Amino acid sequence: MELSPRGVNVNAIAPGVIETKMTEGLLSDEETRSVLLGNTPLGRVGLPRDIGRAAVFLASSDSDFVTGHTLVVDGGWLTH
């Protein structure tokens, strides 16, 4: 609210499980991976490009009227 008059948009990205070195151990366990996939409506874990595309959207003029929003990029996990 404070920076809106200056044209500053403030948003956040809330990622789900993304396949990275950090989640490598978690995702290598077949039981854990199965539970994660079973609870993700899109049926896959996220990839770094999924977060990157969300960031590009929020950084672009396509999101000029988006502010105060948390963009959840989790394959539908929270809606499950």
C-alpha positions in Angstrom: 0.0 0.0 0.0 2.8 2.4 1.0 4.7 2.1 -2.4 1.7 1.8 -4.7 1.5 5.5 -5.4 5.1 5.3 -6.6 4.2 2.6 -9.1 5.8 -0.2 -7.1 4.1 -3.5 -7.2 4.9 -6.0 -4.4 4.2 -9.7 -5.0 5.6 -13.0 -3.9 6.0 -16.5 -5.3 5.1 -19.5 -3.1 6.6 -22.6 -4.7 5.6 -26.1 -4.2 8.1 -29.0 -4.4 10.5 -28.1 -7.1 13.0 -30.6 -8.5 16.4 -29.1 -7.5 19.5 -30.3 -5.7 17.9 -29.2 -2.4 15.0 -31.6 -2.9 17.0 -34.4 -4.6 17.1 -36.5 -1.4 13.4 -36.1 -0.7 12.4 -36.9 -4.3 14.7 -39.9 -4.6 12.6 -41.8 -1.9 10.0 -43.5 -4.0 7.4 -43.6 -1.2 7.7 -39.9 -0.6 7.7 -39.1 -4.3 4.5 -41.2 -4.7 2.8 -39.4 -1.9 3.8 -36.0 -3.3 2.6 -36.9 -6.8 -0.6 -38.3 -5.4 -1.4 -35.0 -3.7 -0.5 -32.8 -6.6 -3.4 -32.5 -9.1 -1.1 -31.9 -12.0 0.7 -35.1 -11.2 4.3 -34.0 -11.3 6.8 -32.1 -9.2 7.7 -28.6 -10.3 10.7 -27.7 -12.3 12.9 -24.6 -11.9 11.5 -23.2 -15.2 8.0 -23.2 -13.6 9.1 -20.8 -11.0 11.2 -18.8 -13.5 8.1 -18.3 -15.7 6.1 -17.1 -12.8 8.9 -14.6 -11.9 9.1 -13.4 -15.5 5.4 -12.8 -15.5 5.5 -10.8 -12.3 8.5 -8.8 -13.6 6.8 -8.1 -16.9 4.3 -5.4 -17.9 1.8 -8.2 -18.2 1.4 -8.0 -14.4 1.2 -4.2 -14.1 -2.2 -4.4 -12.4 -1.1 -7.2 -10.0 0.0 -6.2 -6.5 -0.2 -7.5 -3.0 -0.5 -11.1 -4.4 1.2 -14.4 -3.6 1.4 -16.5 -6.7 1.2 -20.1 -5.6 3.2 -22.3 -8.1 2.6 -25.8 -6.7 0.8 -27.8 -9.3 -2.5 -27.5 -7.4 -1.2 -28.9 -4.0 -3.0 -26.2 -1.9 -6.3 -26.7 -3.8 -6.2 -30.5 -3.3 
